[in-house]
Amino acid sequence: MGRSAGKAAEVAGEVAGAKIGKGFFRSQTDEPHAIRRMEILKKHPEIKTLMGYEWKTKYIVAATVALQVFMAWLTLEWRWPAYLAALYVVGGTANHSLFLAIHELAHNLGSKTMNGNKLIGMFANFPIGWPYSVNFKPFHMEHHRYQGVDGVDCDIPTRLEGWLVTTTATGYWDHAARKAIFMFFQIFAYALRPVMVKPDLVTNDRWMLLNYAVQFSFDGLMAYWLGPRVVLYFLLSTFFAGSIHPTAGHFIAEHYVFEGETETYSYYGPLNRLAYNVGYHNEHHDLPNIPWSNLPKVREIAPEYYNNLPQCVSWTGVIWRYIFDDSISPFSRVKRQDKRA
């Protein structure tokens, strides 16, 4: 990804002599994926055969959950240096993979039935330690339907986040430090932002109650069987999964504006193997009914729509640039007005 240009210059301010964004990018156009979807399906109708569900997802989820239970048991007596290393390398990677399994299941891409997807999602939720799989879906569907819409898309940082990280920064290193701190604790922003921005979408039905019941039952049984440290392993794995971790780079890489006014970027690197191909993000937003295993085939069938788009080369590199490039900030996102009214 190169330097942002065009609109970035219009919304830039001055901090320590470097231009940084102090206002969101504003777009008068609709989100780009619906239009491209229609064009692709008209030109390549065979892509419809890629839609459906992926039967392998539930087995990968089961293996990942088993790995986390095994690691929680294995590390019970480990000293803190080795314990933290295991948490970061194995626990963080495994739980981030489960985040993205739940993302697939929110799109009903892991089972033939909607209820089957919910149940697999609750199972994938176990090593995360806190119930969220059911509640994730309504917020994520809004992100797809209304990408960038102010006050609707909860993937966009709030003005409060921008004020804390960027607006009140006193200089380059202060700004970089604040962005690093935000990245380190970003899991809390992703957990709290939806209920602050769109509290009406918080699920309060029998499925959410079941999600809470089975999750806390699992936590209690694991604590009773192996002791409370096993639950600590799950929660710290979740923290590292959403912190400064290579797989967590996709949080920044997917929709932050790095090139011109492009608002969605794909990553085609090896970390997709651990992340249900979420790096194929333009492909996913264009055709959200296609499971992770078939997303590379979309690009193969319709390369003219993807090969010339700006791409992310490295999720780790994106984290580095987000922290140390003064022109990138929480404001580096496209916002558009809600036209439903």
N, C-alpha and C positions, 0 to 999 in steps of 0.2 A: 504494500500500500504506500502510495506517495503522499506528499503534503496536500492538505486540503486547500482548495482555491475557491475563486468565485465568491459564492455566498459567505464563505468563512471570513473573508476580508471585511464584508459588510457588517458582520456581527461581532467583530473582534474588539477587544479592549487592550490596554497596555498594563502588563505586570512585569516588573524588572526588565523593561525594555523589550520584552517579547510579546507578540500578539497572542492573546488567548480568547477563546470564545466566551462571551458573557451573555449570550442570548441564543435560544434554539434556532435551528434552521426552520424557516417557514415555507410551507408548500401549499400552492393553490390547486394542485392536481390530486386525483385519487391515488390511493396506494398502487404501486406499479404491477402487482402480481396478478390481479384479476384480468387485466388487459392481456398480459403475456400468456396467461393460461388459455384464454380463448384462441389466441393466435396459434399457440402450439398445438392444441387439440384439433384445430381446423387443418393445419398443415400436416400433422403427424397423428392421425386418429388411432394408430396402433398403440400409442402410449396408454390408451385406456386399458389394455390388457395387463399392464403393470399394476393396476389398482387392486386392492384386496387386503388381505392380512398375511402376516408372516408367522408361520407355525413354529419356527425356530425360536422366536422371542421368549416364550415361556420357559424353554429349557435353558437358555442363556441366563435368564433371571434367576432360575432355580440354582444354577451353578454359582452365580455371583452371591446370592444369599448364603449358600452353603460355605463359600469361601470366607465370607465375613464372620459367620458364626465360628468357623474353625480358627480364624485369626484372633477373634475375641478370646477364645479359650487358650490359644497358644501363647498369647502375650500376657497372660494374667500375672506371671511372676517376673516379667521383664523389667529391667531398670529403665528410668525415664529416657535416656538418650536413644537406646534401641527401640523403646516403645514408641517414641515420637516419630522415629524414622519409619517404623512399620505403619503407623497411622497415616503419615503423609504419602508414602509410596504405594502401599497396598490399600489401606482403608479409604483414603481420599479418592483414589482412582476407582475403586470398586463402587463406592457410594455415588460418585459422579456418574458412573455408568448406569446405576439404578435411577438417578434423576432422569436420565434420558430414556430409559426404558419406560418410566412413568409418562414421559412426554409422548412416546409412541402409543402407549395405551390410552392416553387422553384422546388421541385421534382414532381410537378403535381399530388399531392396526395389528393387534396381537392375538385376537380371537374373533370367531365368527359373530359372537353376540356382544352387545353392549355390556350386559351384566358380566360376561366372562372377562372382558377387558378390565372392568372395575375390580373384580376379584383378584386377577393377576396383579393389578396395580397395588392393591393392599398388601399382597405378598411381597412385592418388590419394595414396599415401604418399610418392611420390618427392620433391616439394619440401619435405616435412616434415623430411627429412634423417636421421631415425632410424626403424628399422622397428618398427611397433607395430600395424598394421592387423589382423593375424591375432590377436594377443594381446588386443586390445581386446574382442573379441566375448564370450568367456566371462565376463569381469567385468561387462560391461554387461548380459548376460542375467540374471545374478544380481541386479543392481540392479532390473530389472523384476519378476522373480519374487518377490523378498524385499525390497521397498523398506522401508528403515528398520531391517531386522533387524540387531541388534547382532552385529558380527563377520562379517557376510556381505555387506552392502551397502557396497561400497568407495567409494561416493559421499559417505559421511558422514565428516566430519573425525574424526581420532583424538583420544583424550584428550590425547595428547602435544601435538598442535596446539593444543587448547584451553588446555592449561597454559602453553604458550609465549606464546600470543597474549593470553589473557584472565586466567587465574588469577593469574599473577605480575605483571600490570600494576600499576603504582604510582599511577596516576591517569588522568584522562580523556585527556589529550594523549598519555600513554605508550600507552594502549590504542589510541587512534586511529592513532598512528604504527605500532604493531605490526600493526594490521589493514591499513594501507596497504602495509607491507613484505610482508605475506603475500600481498596481492593482486598486488603487483608480481612476486613470484616463485612464484605459485600453480601454474604449469605443472609445477614440480618436485614439488609435493604431489600433483598428479593423476597424475604419472608413477610416483612411488615408493610412494604409499599402497597401491595394489592388491597389489604384491608383498610388502608388509609385513603386510597384514591377511589376505590369502588366497593365500599362496605356492603352495598346491596347485593353484590354477587357472592358473598360468603354463603356457602351451602349449609343448609340447616334441615336436612332430611334424614331418612333412615339410613341411607348409604354413608353419610358423614358420621352418623352415630356409630354405625358398624365399623367404619374406619378407625374411630377413636377406641372402640371397645376391643377390637382385635389387636391394634397396635399396643395399647397399654397392657393388655393381657400377655402379649409376647414379651414386652419389656419386663413385666413382673415375673414371668416364668423364667426368663433368662437370668434375672437377678437372683431369684430363689435357687436356681440350679448351680450357677457359677459365681454368684456374688455381684455386688453393684458395679464393680469395675468393668464388667462386660458391657453394661449399658453406657458407661463412660466411653468405652472404645467406640461404640456406635455413634454417639453424639459428637465426639471429637473427629471421627471420620467424616461426618457430615459437615462439620465446621471447615476442615481442610479441603473437602471437596468443593466448597464454595469460596475458598480463599485464594491466595496467590498460588495456584496450582495449574500446571500446563493445560489440563482439560477444561479448567474454568475460564481459560482465555476465550472460549467461544461466546461467553456472556458479552464481552466487549466486541469481538470480531464480527458478530452477526449483523448488528444494526447501527453501530457508531459510524459517523460520517468521516471517512479517511480520504476519500477521493472525490473532489468536486462536490456534488450533492447526492451521490449514490448512497442509498440507505439500507441496502442488504448486500452482504458479501458471502461468497462461498469459500470454503477451505477444503482442499482435496488431498491433504497430507495423511500420514500414517495413523495419527491419533483418532481418525474416524473409526478405526477398528475397535476402539475401546468406547466409542461414543455413539453407536447406532447411526453412523453416517450423518450426524447432525450438521457436520461441516458442509454438506450439500444443501446449503440453506436457501439459496435462490430456488433450487429445484423443489425443495420442500414447501416453500411458500407458494410457488406456482401451482404445485400439484400435491396438496396435503393429504390426499387419499392414497398416496403411494407409500408403501412401507419402506423402512430403511434399506432393506436388502436390494430394492429395485431402483433407488435413487441414482446410483451411478449409470444405470441404463438410460435414464432420462437424458443425461448429458450426452451419452453415446448416440442416441437417436436424433437429438436436436442440438448439436454442438453450436449451430449458428446463433442460438439464443444465449449461450453461456460462455463460450470461450473468449469472447471479447469484452466481457464484463470485468470490472476491477475485482481482484481476488485477494484473499488473505493467504499469505505464504506460510505463516507460523503463528499458532496461538500463543506460544511463549513470547514471540517477538511483539505481538500485539499488546500483551501486558506491559512489556518493557516500554513500548512507545507510548502507551496511555499514560504511564507514570512520568516519563521524562520529556515528552514532547509537550511544550507549553501551549501549543495551539489546540490540543485535544483535552476535553473536559467533559463533565456530565452534560454540558449544553450541546455537545457534538451529536445531536440527534435531530431528526426531522419531525416537525410537528405540523399537523393539519387540523382544520376546523371540522367539527362534527356536522355533517350535512344532513343528518337524519331529520332535524327539525325543519 
